[in-house]
Amino acid sequence: MRRNILSVLFIMSFFMLIHGCLGGDDENAGGHEGETASADITALEGGTLSTPSGAASIDIPAGALAEDTTITITSLGVDDQPDAENLGSDVYEFGPDGTEFLAPVTISLVLDVDVPEKMQAVLAVLDGEEWTTVEGSALDGNTVAGQVTHFSKYSIHFVGDDTVLESEDEVCKDLNFTACGGDVVGSWKILSMCTSRTIAGENPFADKPACADDIFEFNVDWIGEITFNEDGTYENTMGMSYWTHLELTDECLGEIVNGATTDYTMVCQKMFSDEDNEESLCTYESGLCKCDTKPETRNIDDSQNGTYTIEGNNMILDDGDDEVETLPFCVDGDRIVVESADDDTQDVSHFVCEKL
């Protein structure tokens, strides 16, 4: 099964409540106010700079600077900053203020607090009194990183999850679910997950008019299986494999770097790289940048075990950790459909599986 979506940072486990976001707390971001760092970076070689705590850093590639420059980082804390309650780090001023780069540089900030429920953490630049998301920035572990083309004040900003995961395969198009119960004993392979819920992430180029007709696809294959045993126990090894495909024109690439360079071959090749051999996963030819990331698999190794009972047309799952889930289901021949609803958002998802 394949579906195209805008982007995804949020991984869902089979038969769990779909909202599964990271829990927030009452702690405030900050703690590094007054911390500074500086380094002389050459235009020819580029370089990196981090604050003493490692909470903020910048990576400047060779050729990004127009001339040799003393780069600085200063933590301004969070007090009296705009929308301080939705900041996940100190506000950092990168200098010299207003520096423009010939190629994107990477700013990385470490999260000081947990991400609140139904929010995602992005790198943001202060524009007047408003925080503007840095396109393509993402959370990896406890660090949020993004590419920028000029210096200003940056912080981690919490924003709402607002991207729709669309179900486009034939299984979902033909689905007409009515709970009917049935015999669940056996092993079931997932075919599709049909949903209208929102997940974290968005097309990083959505606000670029020149990119409106370009291709940005996030392809997902749902994989794994769940086994219901006769003794009332179950084992779940569900996950997903995903990869990205892009086709971007010169006009789109130009807007992405805000006109900082017309070397679109270089811009294209820096879009993605293979961490194992540092080779670009993008090719540029005849005014078109094509990128195909290698498939990544998530959650398939995170098996979930528990007990289940059947009450009428509902299965009741208990994994011993989270709340007990009551899920309507229907077995029709060699196919089972299980419904999961989010009480807060009213989003409904259906897992469709085939018996092995």
Secondary structure, DSSP 8 states (H G I E B T S, - for coil): --EEES-------TTS-TT------S--S---TT-EEEEEEBTTTBEEEE-TTSSEEEEE-TT-SSS-EEEEEEE--STT-TTGGGBSS--EEEESTT-EEEEEEEEEEE-SS---TTEEEEEEEEETTEEEE-TT-EEETTEEEEEEEE--EEEEEEEE--EE----SHHHHT------B----EEEEEEEEEE--EES---TTTT-GGGTTSEEEEEEEEEEEEEE-TTSEEEEEEEEEEEEEEEEEHHHHHHHTTTS---HHHHHHTS-B-TTT--BSEEEETTEEEEE---EEESTT--EEEEEEEETTEEEEE-SSS--EEEEEEEETTEEEEEEE-TTT--EEEEEEEE-
